[in-house]
Amino acid sequence: MKMLIGGREVAGEQEIPVLNPFDGSEVGTVPSATESQVDEALSIAVEGARIMERMSRFDRAEILSRASRLVGDRIEDLARTMASEVGKTIREARGEISRTVQTLAVSAEEARRLAGEIVPFDGAPTGKGRFGFFLRVPVGVVVAITPFNFPVNLAAHKIAPAFAAGNAVILKPATVTPLTDIAFGKILYEAGLPPEALSVITGSGRTVGDRLVGSPVPRMVTFTGSVEVGKAIMSRAGLKKTAMELGANSAVIVTDRCDVETAAERCVRGGFAVAGQVCISVQRVLVEESVLGRFLERAVEVTRSLRLGDQLLQETDVGPMIEENEAERAESWIEEARAMGAGLAVGGGREGALVEPTILTGVPDEARVWKDEAFAPVIAVRPFGTLDEAIGAVNASRYGLQAGIYTDRLDDALRAAREIRCGGVMVNDVPTFRVDLMPYGGEKDSGLGREGPKYAIEEMTEIRVVGIRSGGR
């Protein structure tokens, strides 16, 4: 496939192979963009921003609505491409494309609602005889840098609100999973998006990403990925708006006042979806001592029932990790925890990029599978005695994206919501839960800003105040 620059399909001087994580076979190739091609995309985006700003809210909404319908018509083709390059199961890929349909549809609705507010100038001593309001105006050019694990829906979460707000976008997809994003870009053109408003540039972060982020052209950079890369982007971006959705090691508290078996089943599903490669995967589970045995018994039973293998087979529950070296890293983290005294309840094996869904017990604070982001099919379980202890353990992390608590006590649920320092607390569910219209983002090292079309549009617009003095004198 070729990259997209202002609506044109463009080749490069070198090609990058895109591989199937399961068997290493080549799925396709994409160009490695040159610096001059990046500069061309930036120049075109300036004109694209002018076009989008002049476009009516109705027309922006119509484009996004058409794109939503077109994506819905092509779920199977997009899902097979995605499953092949990402390694997520075909069922997971279909689910992501279905979510993309909704993200586009909600963004279309928000395009029509975009508005400012009245400003009560006469509420100040010097404001008598004045009337005011503010407008929300587009920032201009937005650079969107997306990860491998949800290539299309996370791209939609960045570019659809940007278009709804009247911006142009340059999308830099993950180097290992660019194919579905290029197909998505073509659909947006087909839906009527002005070609100048979108470019999809492929290549390495060092060549493409650094040049986009460091350029004075973009007014905003929106990024999903690791903490380390996020910090590097912010240091390079200079005086730009940034939205950073970074890492996590999401925790769940399971009290003795809940359906323990259901909690165990949900934790397994939330920990092993997309082979654990989800920012809000269940990674740490704190279980009240009195129900620890019941929780582990059911969690191990469900885990053993999961089918590991070729992601393109309908019966597969857990596919490969994105690359074999990532699977090797996950295996080493599991072995490190065991060497530090953790117990192995189930799993722990690896074959190529396939890592068995793994549950560890008694993992110490110092182990990487407890304190860092595993981004692998690994869950660490430990008991707790009091809710104070559990909340303290959840908060004893540099991350704060989402958390969960299972309880039938309203006071405990509300206390967790108040005291857990993260962007979202899910009551009687796992932190992996997300609907695409909600505000989504984190605290601490998990990032800055919020996604969800309504909230992303706020990030992607500027406030412009208009003040009018009565009489004109």
Secondary structure as UniProt FT lines:
FT   STRAND          3..5
FT   TURN            6..7
FT   STRAND          8..10
FT   STRAND          14..19
FT   TURN            21..23
FT   STRAND          26..32
FT   HELIX           35..54
FT   HELIX           57..73
FT   HELIX           75..86
FT   HELIX           90..113
FT   STRAND          117..119
FT   HELIX           121..123
FT   TURN            125..126
FT   TURN            128..129
FT   STRAND          130..138
FT   STRAND          141..145
FT   HELIX           151..165
FT   STRAND          168..172
FT   TURN            175..176
FT   HELIX           179..190
FT   TURN            191..192
FT   HELIX           195..197
FT   STRAND          198..200
FT   HELIX           205..209
FT   HELIX           210..214
FT   STRAND          220..224
FT   HELIX           227..237
FT   STRAND          241..245
FT   STRAND          251..254
FT   HELIX           260..272
FT   HELIX           273..276
FT   TURN            279..280
FT   STRAND          284..288
FT   HELIX           289..291
FT   HELIX           292..305
FT   TURN            311..312
FT   TURN            314..315
FT   HELIX           324..339
FT   TURN            340..341
FT   STRAND          343..346
FT   STRAND          350..351
FT   TURN            352..353
FT   STRAND          354..355
FT   STRAND          358..361
FT   TURN            365..366
FT   HELIX           368..371
FT   STRAND          378..384
FT   HELIX           387..395
FT   STRAND          399..400
FT   STRAND          402..406
FT   HELIX           410..419
FT   STRAND          424..427
FT   TURN            431..432
FT   TURN            436..437
FT   STRAND          443..444
FT   TURN            445..446
FT   STRAND          447..448
FT   HELIX           453..459
FT   STRAND          461..469
FT   HELIX           470..472
//
